[in-house]
């Protein structure tokens, strides 16, 4: 049976997770630069080419002004490498500074861990 993680547990896992930021190729905390964020939306995607991820990225672009007005800071983590992240961002218009990539499913495994 899968355990349910509290919001605090999830935040702790995300703050400790080091992933490659697509914009500059640096490996940093996924929450880097979010310390003073009023609201934070972290999206955990699977493979970056999946249609659901593309739709979600397009929706975020379409609703960006509303999200910005509500002071929502956005971060996304997807499975892939920097090259696939760059292609994803070029295709969808999703900002590279918001996208972090992992070659494996480490963050997914942590969030879905079994007790």
Residue pairs with C-beta under 8 A, 6 or more apart in sequence:
1 114
1 115
2 112
2 113
2 114
2 115
3 113
3 114
3 115
5 13
5 111
10 111
11 31
13 107
13 110
13 111
14 29
14 30
14 31
14 42
14 107
15 29
15 30
15 31
16 29
17 29
17 30
17 77
17 106
17 107
17 110
18 27
18 28
18 29
18 30
19 27
19 28
19 30
19 77
19 100
19 101
19 102
19 107
20 26
20 27
20 81
20 82
20 85
20 100
20 101
20 102
21 27
21 28
21 32
21 96
21 97
21 99
21 100
22 82
22 85
22 86
22 89
22 96
22 97
22 99
22 100
22 101
23 95
23 96
23 97
23 99
25 82
30 42
30 75
30 77
30 100
30 107
31 40
31 42
31 75
34 40
34 73
34 75
37 71
37 73
38 71
38 72
38 73
39 70
39 71
39 72
39 73
40 72
40 73
40 75
41 67
41 72
41 73
41 74
41 75
42 75
42 76
42 77
43 56
43 74
43 75
43 76
43 77
44 76
44 77
44 107
44 108
44 111
45 52
45 53
45 56
45 76
45 77
45 78
45 79
46 52
46 53
46 78
46 79
46 108
47 53
47 78
47 79
47 80
48 78
48 79
48 80
48 84
48 85
48 87
48 88
48 101
49 84
49 88
53 78
53 88
54 88
54 91
54 92
57 76
57 88
57 92
57 93
57 94
58 92
58 93
60 67
60 74
60 94
61 92
61 93
61 94
67 74
74 98
75 98
75 100
76 94
76 98
76 99
76 100
77 99
77 100
77 101
77 102
77 107
78 85
78 88
78 99
78 100
78 101
78 102
79 101
79 102
79 103
79 104
79 105
79 108
80 88
80 101
80 102
80 103
81 101
81 103
82 101
84 101
85 96
85 99
85 100
85 101
86 96
88 94
88 99
89 95
89 96
89 99
